[in-house]
Amino acid sequence: MSPSSCVGGFTIQDPFLSKLREISERKRNRLILALDSIGERSSFGEEEVRELLDKVRKHVSGIKLGLPAEISLGKSTERVIGSFPDLVFIADWKLADIPEVCGLTSRALFERGFDAVIVHSFVGAKSLEAAKRAAEEAGGGVIAVAAMSHPDATLVNSNVDQNLMFCRMARINSLVAPATNPKIISKVKSGLPDSTIFSPGVGTQGGEGREAILAGADYLIVGRSITSSGDPVRSAASLVTRIWG
Ligand code: 3DU
């Protein structure tokens, strides 16, 4: 894992990865919290989110917000992001659109303060490139979904080589690969050896964090095992201790 790495002969400087690495080294964890729900609820307010992040911030390096959070928080996301400079914020809208719309959406998300956006790689190199251009203008990063964690993900997961080729063409070296399938993580890592891999699927979906890391994952993305537990701080802290000591 390197914030400046070589993909297909190009050196990539990635301000998002530099920021994330600095935070994760300081906090001694490589945990990203996926905030889709609090308890059993996918609807939550700004104050509730601030309270949760304030409690867990010590144990996590970043927060991943997706469409459930967007529906709940809308524009107040901007204030939340601005209040936690010790966390990176990743917009997980899993963009999968024509290049123009991928570029426009990415730009709007960076304007809202996000450090990185997640884009599907199967849509092709041009869509990835459009997101990458928006990221470069904003000093942010792009994470591309190379493979997915749920059992039905057969279509996307049977095209990992093609997905990686699109990522190489777009000079994207931050990738999502599933903790539920360590073999795919290894395949992604050997296909793009300088990549930084973000692995969701730990805990509730059945993936094991340590196995994902042994297979090549750099960061773990964990949601409900923390947010649905009666004690999110304790759950996050014990995961960190179990995995990073
Ligand atoms: O299963 P959890 O509650 O730990 O949440 C996993 C998060 O990771 C969730 O936000 C989901 O949108 C995201 N994710 C996957 O679970 C699987 C993928 O392949 C990509 C992203």
Boltz pocket constraint, residues with backbone or C-beta under 6 A from the ligand:
constraints:
  - pocket:
      binder: B
      contacts: [[A, 34], [A, 35], [A, 36], [A, 64], [A, 66], [A, 92], [A, 145], [A, 147], [A, 148], [A, 149], [A, 150], [A, 176], [A, 178], [A, 200], [A, 201], [A, 202], [A, 203], [A, 204], [A, 205], [A, 221], [A, 222], [A, 223], [A, 224], [A, 225]]
      max_distance: 6.0
